Amino acid sequence: MKKKVLILAGGYSKEREISIKTGKEVYKSIKNKYNAKLLDPSKGLINELRKDKPDIVFNALHGTYGEDGYVQTILESEKIKYTHSGVYSSSLAIDKEVSKKIFKKNKILTPPSFIVTSIHKRIQKKIIKKINNSFKFPVVIKPLNEGSSVGVYICSNKNFIKNLYKLKDYNEILVEKYIPGREIQAAVLGKKKLGAIELIPSRKFYDYKAKYQKNAKTKHLMPAPLSQINYNKVNDIALKAHKLLKCRGVSRSDFRFYNNKFYLLELNTQPGMTSLSLVPEIASFKNINFFKLIDFLIKDASINR
């Protein structure tokens, strides 16, 4: 008898569109082996779980609610096996400030940063003064708890306040020193290094459009053209970060490579699985096709993660 796999896709976050694409790709891949079903949890989750009684939940959600420990808490309480990282590691990884503190404590380079909780006119000068005293312009600003480069802006002194106002709906904003250099991303599957890829965007940086639109013409270089020492090093750092945050299933770590040093920007516990996504591309280079990748995550599913 086929196992029932409920694929959660959609949700409430600003990454909803990508989550739906991921969910559809996962469904197409496994529908012949498993009794698979897609569910958008924004239409009700707990009642659906109790009615459907799935053996396993494949978590294809991104961002708030799906990647922050919230849905994982529900699945733990319902005692339903699920994929990817658990409550603790999900909540750590999505909080860029907390995860950066863990990285720094364990000697992983990450750009210096601070948190802004208000953008009121009275404190704008204080924010700019803090930037000038800490690490100078240009800086990167982004929401503390979003992924997929949602709301990420590279700012000069001239456009900083204008861009800051674009994030006025967020309670916490990360202000981070901009690190130039090469865009390298490395993946971990289970407890093993999967590989690293370099991205060369035609846009200013690897933003939302560069990630998910074919006409953005981002170049993907797999494997990343690094020396063997540096290729091993970036994969080692990704695995170390994965272990530090106690991740499960799969993770993808985003780096900048500058002056022969790797700076870890963030770690993603719910990397995308669309036709343009990086983890399937990295896995494919290791002769792990899309079905094998998804099947691994399903077989890895558990509670108490």
C-alpha positions as CSV (number, residue, x, y, z in Angstrom):
1,M,0.0,0.0,0.0
2,K,1.4,3.4,-1.0
3,K,2.3,5.8,1.8
4,K,0.2,8.9,2.1
5,V,2.3,12.0,1.6
6,L,0.7,15.4,2.1
7,I,2.7,18.2,0.5
8,L,2.3,21.6,2.2
9,A,2.7,24.4,-0.3
10,G,1.5,28.1,-0.5
11,G,1.0,29.4,3.0
12,Y,1.0,33.0,4.2
13,S,4.5,34.4,3.5
14,K,5.7,36.6,0.6
15,E,7.4,33.5,-0.8
16,R,4.0,31.9,-1.4
17,E,4.4,31.8,-5.2
18,I,7.7,30.0,-5.0
19,S,6.3,27.6,-2.4
20,I,3.5,26.6,-4.8
21,K,6.0,26.0,-7.6
22,T,8.1,23.8,-5.3
23,G,5.0,21.9,-4.2
24,K,3.9,21.2,-7.7
25,E,7.4,20.0,-8.7
26,V,7.5,17.7,-5.7
27,Y,4.0,16.3,-6.4
28,K,4.8,15.6,-10.1
29,S,8.0,13.8,-9.0
30,I,6.4,11.4,-6.4
31,K,2.8,10.9,-7.5
32,N,3.5,7.5,-9.0
33,K,5.4,6.1,-5.9
34,Y,3.3,7.7,-3.2
35,N,-0.3,8.5,-2.5
36,A,0.5,12.2,-2.8
37,K,-1.7,15.2,-2.2
38,L,-1.1,19.0,-2.3
39,L,-2.5,21.2,0.5
40,D,-2.3,25.0,0.9
41,P,-2.3,25.4,4.7
42,S,-3.7,28.9,4.4
43,K,-7.1,27.1,3.8
44,G,-6.9,25.3,7.1
45,L,-4.3,22.8,8.3
46,I,-5.1,21.1,11.6
47,N,-8.6,19.9,10.6
48,E,-7.2,18.7,7.2
49,L,-4.4,16.8,9.0
50,R,-6.8,15.0,11.2
51,K,-9.2,14.2,8.4
52,D,-6.5,13.1,5.9
53,K,-4.3,11.3,8.3
54,P,-1.1,11.4,6.2
55,D,1.8,9.1,7.0
56,I,4.3,11.9,6.1
57,V,4.1,15.7,5.5
58,F,6.5,17.1,2.9
59,N,7.1,20.7,4.0
60,A,7.4,22.8,0.8
61,L,6.6,26.0,2.6
62,H,9.0,29.0,2.6
63,G,9.4,31.9,4.9
64,T,7.1,32.9,7.8
65,Y,4.9,30.1,9.1
66,G,6.6,27.3,7.1
67,E,10.2,27.9,7.8
68,D,10.3,29.5,11.2
69,G,9.2,26.5,13.4
70,Y,5.5,27.3,13.5
71,V,4.2,24.6,11.2
72,Q,6.8,22.2,12.6
73,T,5.3,22.8,16.1
74,I,1.9,21.8,14.8
75,L,3.2,18.7,13.1
76,E,5.1,17.7,16.3
77,S,1.9,18.2,18.4
78,E,-0.1,16.0,15.9
79,K,2.7,13.4,15.9
80,I,3.0,13.4,12.1
81,K,6.4,12.7,10.5
82,Y,7.6,15.6,8.4
83,T,10.6,16.6,6.2
84,H,13.3,19.2,6.6
85,S,14.5,20.8,9.9
86,G,12.6,20.7,13.2
87,V,11.2,23.5,15.5
88,Y,14.5,24.5,17.1
89,S,16.7,24.7,14.1
90,S,14.1,26.3,11.9
91,S,13.5,29.1,14.4
92,L,17.3,29.6,14.7
93,A,18.0,29.7,11.0
94,I,15.3,32.1,10.0
95,D,16.3,34.6,12.6
96,K,19.3,36.1,10.9
97,E,20.6,37.9,14.0
98,V,20.5,34.8,16.2
99,S,22.1,32.5,13.6
100,K,24.8,35.1,12.9
101,K,25.7,35.2,16.6
102,I,26.0,31.4,16.5
103,F,28.2,31.5,13.4
104,K,30.5,34.2,14.9
105,K,30.8,32.3,18.2
106,N,32.0,29.3,16.3
107,K,34.5,31.2,14.1
108,I,32.5,31.3,10.9
109,L,32.9,34.6,9.1
110,T,29.7,36.6,8.6
111,P,29.3,40.3,7.7
112,P,28.9,42.6,10.7
113,S,25.4,43.9,11.3
114,F,22.8,45.3,13.7
115,I,19.0,45.4,14.0
116,V,16.7,48.3,13.4
117,T,13.3,48.2,15.1
118,S,12.1,51.7,14.1
119,I,12.6,53.9,11.1
120,H,11.0,57.0,12.6
121,K,12.5,60.3,11.3
122,R,13.9,61.1,14.8
123,I,16.2,58.0,14.8
124,Q,17.3,58.0,11.1
125,K,20.3,60.1,11.8
126,K,21.3,57.7,14.7
127,I,21.1,54.8,12.3
128,I,23.3,56.5,9.7
129,K,25.7,57.5,12.4
130,K,25.9,53.9,13.6
131,I,26.6,52.7,10.1
132,N,29.4,55.2,9.7
133,N,30.9,54.3,13.0
134,S,30.5,50.6,12.5
135,F,31.2,49.6,8.9
136,K,30.5,52.4,6.5
137,F,28.4,52.4,3.3
138,P,27.4,50.5,1.2
139,V,25.2,48.3,3.3
140,V,22.6,45.6,2.8
141,I,19.2,45.9,4.4
142,K,16.7,43.1,4.7
143,P,13.8,41.8,6.8
144,L,15.1,39.7,9.8
145,N,12.8,36.7,9.0
146,E,12.4,36.5,5.2
147,G,14.0,34.3,2.6
148,S,14.3,34.2,-1.2
149,S,15.9,37.7,-1.2
150,V,12.5,39.2,-0.4
151,G,13.0,42.8,0.6
152,V,16.8,42.9,0.2
153,Y,18.4,46.2,-0.9
154,I,22.0,47.2,-1.4
155,C,22.1,50.8,-0.2
156,S,24.4,53.8,-0.5
157,N,24.2,56.8,1.8
158,K,22.0,58.5,-0.8
159,N,19.3,55.9,-1.2
160,F,19.4,54.3,2.3
161,I,16.4,56.1,3.8
162,K,14.3,55.6,0.7
163,N,15.0,51.8,0.7
164,L,14.5,51.6,4.5
165,Y,11.0,52.9,4.0
166,K,10.2,50.1,1.7
167,L,10.6,47.8,4.7
168,K,8.4,49.8,7.0
169,D,5.9,47.0,7.4
170,Y,8.6,44.8,9.1
171,N,9.1,44.9,12.9
172,E,12.8,44.1,12.6
173,I,15.3,45.0,9.8
174,L,18.9,43.8,9.5
175,V,21.5,46.3,8.5
176,E,24.5,44.5,7.3
177,K,27.9,45.5,5.8
178,Y,27.9,44.9,2.1
179,I,30.5,42.3,1.1
180,P,31.4,42.4,-2.6
181,G,32.8,39.4,-4.4
182,R,31.6,36.1,-5.8
183,E,28.2,34.6,-5.0
184,I,28.7,31.0,-3.9
185,Q,26.1,28.7,-2.5
186,A,26.7,25.3,-0.9
187,A,24.2,22.5,0.0
188,V,24.1,19.8,2.6
189,L,21.9,16.7,2.3
190,G,21.4,14.6,5.4
191,K,24.8,14.8,7.1
192,K,26.9,15.0,4.0
193,K,28.3,17.8,1.8
194,L,26.5,17.9,-1.5
195,G,28.5,20.5,-3.4
196,A,28.9,24.2,-4.2
197,I,27.7,26.3,-7.1
198,E,28.7,29.9,-8.3
199,L,26.1,32.3,-9.5
200,I,26.8,35.2,-11.8
201,P,23.7,37.4,-12.0
202,S,23.2,39.8,-14.9
203,R,21.4,42.0,-12.3
204,K,23.0,44.0,-9.5
205,F,22.9,40.9,-7.2
206,Y,21.3,37.5,-6.9
207,D,17.8,38.9,-6.0
208,Y,14.3,37.5,-6.2
209,K,14.1,38.0,-10.0
210,A,17.6,36.6,-10.6
211,K,16.6,33.5,-8.6
212,Y,13.2,32.7,-10.1
213,Q,12.9,34.3,-13.6
214,K,14.5,32.6,-16.6
215,N,14.8,35.9,-18.4
216,A,17.1,37.2,-15.6
217,K,19.8,35.2,-17.3
218,T,21.7,34.3,-14.2
219,K,24.7,32.1,-15.0
220,H,25.1,28.9,-12.9
221,L,28.6,27.4,-12.7
222,M,28.5,23.9,-11.3
223,P,30.8,23.0,-9.6
224,A,31.9,26.4,-8.5
225,P,35.2,27.2,-10.2
226,L,37.3,27.5,-7.1
227,S,40.6,25.9,-6.2
228,Q,40.2,22.4,-4.7
229,I,41.2,23.8,-1.3
230,N,38.6,26.6,-1.4
231,Y,35.9,24.3,-2.8
232,N,36.4,21.9,0.1
233,K,36.5,24.8,2.5
234,V,33.2,26.3,1.5
235,N,31.5,22.9,1.7
236,D,33.1,22.3,5.1
237,I,31.7,25.6,6.4
238,A,28.3,24.8,5.1
239,L,28.3,21.4,6.8
240,K,29.6,23.0,10.0
241,A,26.8,25.6,9.9
242,H,24.2,22.9,9.2
243,K,25.4,21.0,12.3
244,L,25.6,24.0,14.5
245,L,22.0,24.9,13.9
246,K,21.1,21.1,14.2
247,C,19.5,21.1,10.7
248,R,17.9,18.0,9.2
249,G,17.1,16.9,5.7
250,V,18.6,19.5,3.5
251,S,20.0,23.0,3.8
252,R,21.6,25.6,1.5
253,S,24.1,28.2,2.8
254,D,24.7,31.4,0.9
255,F,28.2,32.9,0.8
256,R,30.2,35.8,-0.6
257,F,33.8,35.0,-1.5
258,Y,36.0,38.0,-1.2
259,N,39.7,38.5,-0.7
260,N,40.1,34.7,-0.5
261,K,37.6,34.5,2.4
262,F,34.1,33.0,2.6
263,Y,31.5,35.1,4.4
264,L,28.3,33.2,5.3
265,L,25.3,35.4,4.7
266,E,22.6,33.0,5.9
267,L,21.5,29.4,6.0
268,N,18.2,28.2,4.4
269,T,16.4,25.2,5.9
270,Q,13.7,25.1,3.2
271,P,15.5,25.7,-0.1
272,G,13.4,25.9,-3.2
273,M,12.8,22.9,-5.4
274,T,11.7,24.6,-8.6
275,S,13.1,24.1,-12.1
276,L,15.5,27.0,-11.4
277,S,16.4,26.0,-7.9
278,L,20.0,25.4,-6.8
279,V,19.8,22.3,-4.6
280,P,18.4,20.1,-7.3
281,E,21.1,21.4,-9.7
282,I,23.8,20.7,-7.2
283,A,22.4,17.2,-6.4
284,S,22.1,16.4,-10.1
285,F,25.9,17.0,-10.5
286,K,26.3,14.2,-7.9
287,N,24.0,11.9,-9.9
288,I,21.1,12.4,-7.6
289,N,18.1,13.2,-9.8
290,F,15.1,15.2,-8.6
291,F,13.0,12.1,-7.6
292,K,15.9,10.6,-5.6
293,L,16.4,13.9,-3.8
294,I,12.7,14.2,-2.8
295,D,12.5,10.5,-2.0
296,F,15.5,10.9,0.4
297,L,13.8,13.7,2.2
298,I,10.6,11.7,2.5
299,K,12.4,8.7,3.9
300,D,14.3,11.0,6.3
301,A,11.0,12.3,7.7
302,S,10.4,12.0,11.4
303,I,9.1,13.7,14.5
304,N,11.3,15.0,17.4
305,R,13.5,16.7,14.8
